[in-house]
Amino acid sequence: MLRYIALGLLCLLPAGTNLLAADRPNVILFIADDVSWNDYGCYGNTAARTPNIDELARDGLRFDEAYLTASSCSPSRSSIITGRYPHNNGKAAELHLAIDGDLPWFPTLMREAGYYTAIVGKHHMKPTDGGSHSKDKPFDLVDGGNVPGNRGGHANWVQTVKQRPKDKPFFFWFAAYDAHRDWDGDKDWDASKYGPKHRPEDVIVPPFLADEAGTRDDLASYYNEVTRFDHYIGEVVQALKDEKQLDNTLIFVLADNGRPFPRAKTRLHDSGMRTALVAHWPAGIAKSGVTTQSLVSVIDLAPTILDVAGITLAETMQGVSLKPVLTDASAKVRRFAFSEHNWHDYEAHGRSVRADGFLYIRNNRPYQAWQGPADSVRSISHQQLLALRDSNKLSEAQADVFLAPRPAEELYQYQKDPHQMHNLADDPAFAETKQRLSNLLKQWVEETGDSVPEDISRDSFHRETGDRTAKNEADYRGTTPGEDRGAAKINAPGPR
């Protein structure tokens, strides 16, 4: 009701008024595709070149405890745009499926409140037909962002900034295809813009990958796409400076899930579920160049953006506003962060909670390996691990890629164990912590309507080759988590 009253008052303003544009911040979300949190310079990677993101962090706020709700492309993006957990979005809990049509998207609320809204680049979100919000128009402009010589989704970002209506504040969802396989950045590389390609000898090889030539080449191509993503962020920032809009523009930089390599994308561990999150807003961040240890979830972005724009939150949103953290980096807005691992090419059902420096994981399909999605399985990086496995040369970290059965419960002190290699679930010294987090997860499952359906979606690709094994969705799709409990109609956020 308050939103509609506000809209009515806006209609009384004189034609051409600049009140909205002058008084309300602009907002841009830069979303990378398949980039792990520690593959940016500002997060400690000395090999990947990200000078523009690093500069935003130096002049803004870097979040060191930011987590996704799903390490899977469309479920993660759908969660961000609704401010809800994946299983509370209906079928969208699983890859490529639609958001329940009764749920509002936050750009719709911004557009109705007078913002000019655009999505340029990867979309990957859609509503189901027939719901009360199925016919909403969240974006004034929808642009795939690709041109000959640049298929990264960012070719028209600057153009969108320059050609926007100048009498409105704006919200832009700028979503790159970088760094998604199959590395079209290498094919479209422009050294005059991006500099030299990354050298395989310089990349940082995680302990769970094979330190061999093929994997290093693979990582170098991945780094190239991270750098290309960074370049176009720099171009947008320069355009904002030229138009004197940078100070009043809230920028967030993040990714939808971890890198598309073994033991990263789709994982509940930090390599899959932790995201870089950089905020830049000279007019709204109290102290620049600082980091925050405040625990945040990406479902908090929608409430944050609506809050700073002065727009009433939808009652469906389960996140909390991060505005207090922008004002005071030491502020705490939540105590717990929950994440999901649902079907993404392969049968899976895992849940996790992070609290007090601990990560607790419950695996409801422990007899299956968590080897990563099919595009990762087809990669040279995965194939080199297979070769090491077949010759009995895997390290303990590498062997985790193929581990089956997996533990039903995992517990880590993730700050002391950044790669989550030392499972404390059976350590008596941590029994109380494990039980407390297990109870919290159970409470969250019950209050938010989560479930483990009997007819859960099954594998649609071969687990060792990545080849497709199911031709039709009916061959593998089952009931999505929470669907049997009507979770799309449940707004309770669970413990926060």
N, C-alpha and C positions, 0 to 999 in steps of 0.2 A: 504493500500500500504506500509506504514512504517513497519507494522508487517511482511510483506513478504520480504521486504529488509533485516530486521534484521535476519530473518530466513535464508536467503541466505548467509549472512555474517557468521552466526554460522556454516554453512556447510563447510566453508573454514578453520575452526579451526582444528588442528591436532587431530587425533583419540585419544579418551581417555582423552581429556582435562577436567580439573576440573574447568574451568572458571565460568560456570554457577553455579555450586554447591558452589563455594567459594564466588561469588560476589552477588548473589541474595538470598533473604531470603526464607526460607522454610515457609509454612503456614499450619496451622491446624485449622479447624472449628470443635469444639465439640458442637453438637446440641442435647439437651435433647428433649424428647418427652412428651409434656403436663406438663410443670413445670412452675409455676407462679414465677414472678420476686422476690417476697419476701419470698421464701422458701429456701434461701441460708443464711449461717451464715454471709457472708460479706454484705448482704443486711438487716441485723437486725434480722433474725430468730434465736432465742436462743435455739430452740429445734432440728431442722434438722441439722445433722452432715455433714458438707461439708468442711473438713479441707484443702483439696487440692485446691479446687476452691478459698477458702479464702486466701490461701498462694499466689496464682497467683494474686489475687486482691491486696494483701499487697505489692507485688513486681512489680505490673503493674499499670493498669489504669482501674478504675471502672466507667462505664457510668450510670448515674442516670436518664437520659432522653432518653432511647432507646425504640423504639416502633416497633411492627410488622405491617405488612400491612394487615394481616388476622390472626385471632385466630382460625385457622383451618389447619389441618396437611399438606396435599399436596399443597393447595393454598399458604400457607406460605413458604414452602420449594421451590416451583416453583418460587415464587417471589424473594427469596434470590439468587437462582442460575442464574436467568436472569437479576436481577437488575431492575425489572419492577413491576408495580402494578398488582394485580391479574387479574383485568378485561382487562389489556393490554397483558395478556398471552394467550388470547383466551379461550377455554373451561376450562382451568386450573383454572379459577376463582372459580370453584366449586370442592368440594371434589372428589378425585379419577379420575379426568379427565386430559387429556393430554395437554401439552404446545404446542402452535402453532409451527409447524415444521420449520417455517421460522426464528425463533428466536435462536440466539446463546446462549450457556451456558458458563459462564466464565471459568470453568475448561477445556473446549475445547480449548480456547485461550491459557491457560497456557500450556496445553499439546503440542500444536503446537509450542509454544515458548521454548520448551525444558524441561519443568517440567515433573517429574513422578507424575502421579495423581492416587488416589485411593479413592473409597467410600467403607466404611466398616460399616455395620449396616443397619439401615432403609434407604431405597431408596425413594420409593413413588413418583417418578417423571418419566415422559416419554414424548417423543415428538409425535405429530401426524405424520402420514405417508404422504409422498409426498412433504414435504417442502424442502427448500434449505439446512436446517440443520438437517433434519430428520435422515440422515445417519452418523452424527458426532459421534466421539468416545470421549466423555469427560473424561473417566476414563480408565487408563491402567488396573486397577484391580477393579473388582466388587465382593464384598464378603458380604454375609448376616451376618457374624459375630457371628453366634450362634453355640454352641456346647452343648452336653449333660451336664446338670448341670448349664448352663448359656445361657439363651435365651434373654439376654438383648442387643444383637447386638455388644458388645464390646469385645468379647472373643479373637478376632484376631487383636486388635489394636496394641499391642506391637509387635507382630509378623510382622505386616506390616511395622512398623518403622525399625525393625532390618533387614528385608529381602529386603528392597528397593534397587534399583540400587544406588551405592555410588557415581557415577559420575554425578548425576543430582540433582538439587534442587527438592523438593517435595511439593505437595499439597495434603493434606488428608482431606476428608470429613468424619469425625467420628461421626456417628449418632446413638445414643442409642435408644432402645425401652423404656427405663426408662424415665418417669414414666407413662406408658400407662396401662390402665386396661386390663386384670384382675390380676394384681399384681403377676406375676410369680416370682418376686423377693423373695416373702415370701417362695415359694416352693423350690427355688434354693439357699436359704440363706446359706452363709458360714461364720460363726462367726469368723473364724480364719483370714478372709480377711476383713470383713466389720464391725466387732465388734458386740455387742449385738443389737437385734432389738429395734426399738424405742418403748417406752412405751406409751400407749394411754393417760395416765394421764399427759404426758409432752407436748403433741402437742398443737399448737396454733389454736384455733377454730375461724375462721372469723365470724363476727357478722351476716352474712347472712346464716350461717349453724346452725343446731341444736346442742347445747352442750350436747350431749347424748352419751351413751356408743357406740352405733353402728357407729356413725359418728367419734368418737375418734379412734375406731379401724380402720376405713377406712382411716383416715388421717395418722395413724401410719404406715400402709402398704404402703401408698404413700411416706411417708418420707423414708422408707426403700429403695425404688427405687431411690430416689434422692441421698441417701448416696452411693448406689451401682454405680451410674453414676459417682459420685465424686471419688470413689476408682480407677476406671479404668483411669480416667484423671491423677491421681497421678502416676499410673504405666507408662503411656506414658511419663510424665514429667521426671520420673527417667530414662527411656530408653534414652531420649534425652540428659540428663546429662551424662549418661555413654558414649554416642557416641560424646560428646562435640558439640552437635547441638542446645542446648537450647537457647543460646544467640542469635543465628541467626534465630530463628524460631518465627514467629508471630503467636500467639495463640489467638483465640476468643472462648469464652464460652457463649452460649445463648440457647434459647429454641424456638420451633416452635409456641407454644401457651400456654395459661394458664392451670392450673391444671384441671383435668377432674372431676370437681365438679360443683354443681349448682352455677350460677352467676360467672363463671370463663371462661372456654373454650368456644369459639365462641363469647364472649362478646366484645363490643367495649370499655368497661370500663377497668381501669388499671388491674383488676384481670384477664382479658383475653388477653389484647393487649400490656401491658407493658412487656418488657423482661429484665431479667438480661443480661448484656453484659460486660464481663470482657476481657480486652486485656492485653497480656503479651508479651513483646519483648525487652529484655535487650539491644539489639543493636540498636533499633529503637525508643523506647519510651523515650522521653527526661528526664522525671522525674517520678520515680516510686513511688508507694504507695499513689497515689492521686486519687481524684474523679473528674469527669467533669460533669457540668450541660449543656453541649452542646447538643442541641436537635438533635437526629439522628433517621433515619429509617433503617430497615434492607435492604432496596434496596440500601443502601450506602455501604454495605459490598463488593459486586462485584467490584464496581469502586475502592474501597480502596485497595483490594488485587491486582488487576491488576496494580494499580498505584505504589505500593511499589515493585512490581515485574518488573516494567519497561515495561509493556505491554500496547499497545494502547487500550483504551476503545472502545467497540462496540458502534456504533451510536444508537443502540436500547436501551441502558441503561438509565434509568430515574433517577438514584441516583447520589450522589456526593461523592467524595473521603473524607474519614475521616483522611487522612494523616496529615493535619494541626493540628488536635486535638491530634494526637499522639506526635506531636512536641511541642504543647502548649495546655495544658488542658483547657485553657480559650478561645480557638479559637471557633468561631461560623461558621458552614458550611451551616446551613439551618435555616429558621425561622418557617417552618411549617412541620408537619408530618400528613399524611393522612392514614386512615385505612378503611377496608371494612368488612362487615358482609354479606356474601352470603349464599346460601343453604349449609347446613351441616346437613343432616338427616331431617331437617325441613325447610319449606318455610321461607325465611328471606331476607331482603334487607335494610341494614343500612350503613351509611357513617359517618365518623368523621374526625375532624381536631383538632390538638393540636397546640396552639400558646400562648406565653406569660403567661404560667401557667394556661390556660383555656382549657377545653375539650368541644367541641361542637359536638353534635350527632344529625343527622337527620334520622328518622326512616320512611322508605317508606312502612312498613308493621306494623303499630302501633296496629292493632287489634289482633296481635298474641303475646303471651308471649315469652320471651327470656329465656326459662327454661334450656337451655343447650343441648348438643348432646345426642343421645340415650343411649350411654354407661353410661353417668352421670345419666340419668333418671332412669336407671335400678339399680343404686347404692343404698345402704342402706342410704347414706346421703340424697339422694333425697326422698326416701320413708319416712324417718323420718320427713322431712319437710311437706310431704303430710299429715301425721298423725296430725301434729300440725295445719295445715290448716283446716282439717276436724273437729278439736275440737276448732276452733277459738282461737288458742293460738299463732299465728305467730306474731313476732315482725315486725316493719316497714321494717327493712332490709331484713328479711326472706320473707316477703310478696312480695318483688320486684321480686322474682324468678317466681311467678305466675301471676304477674300484667298484665292484659289485659282488655281493651286496654292500651297500653303504651303511654306516651307522644310522639307526633310527633317530638318534639324538646327537647333536654336536654342540659344543660349548667352547668359546674362545675368548681370551682377553685380546681383543683385536688391536689395541694400541701397542701392546707388547709383542704381539704376534701378527704383524701386518699382512702376511700371506695366509693366515689361518691354517697353520700346519700342525698345531699341537692341540688335539681335541681333549678337553678337560672334562668331558661328560661323565667319565667313569672315575674321576679323581675324587676321593672322599673329602678332600679339603674344599671342594667346590660344590658339594652335594646340596647345601642350602641355597646357593645361588642358582643352581640348575632348577631346583624345585620352585623357587620363586618365579623365575622367568617362564617355566613351563606353565605355572598357574596363570600368569599374566597372558600368555598366548592362548590358553584355553578360554579365559574370560573374553578376550578380543574375538575369538572365533564365535563364541556364543552370542555376544552382543551385536556383532555386525552381520550375523546370518551366514557365516562361511560354512562350507561343507566339503566332504570327500564323496562325490557321487559314486554309486555302484557302477554305472556305465560311463566311466571316465574316458575321455578321448585317448585314442591309441596311437602308436607310432605310424607315421606316414612316410618315413624315410628309413633306409637301412642305416644301422648304427655304426657301421665300420666303413662304408663307402660313401654315404650321403646320398645315394641314389633313391629316387622316389619309388615307393612300394605300393602306394594307394593312388588310384586314378581319380576317384570321386570322394567328395567329403563324406558321403554316407558310409564309406568304407572305414573311416577312422573317427569321425566326430561323435562325441557323446554328450552327456549332460555337463554343462560347465559348472565350476564351483559356485555354490550359493544359489544356483538356479532353482534347485529343489526346495529351497527355504525362502524363496522370494526376496533374496538379498537386495535386488535392485530397488525395492520399495522401503528398505531399511535405511534410516539416516543416522542411527546411533553410531558414534565414532569409535566406541570402545575406549580402553584406557589411553589417556594422552599424558 
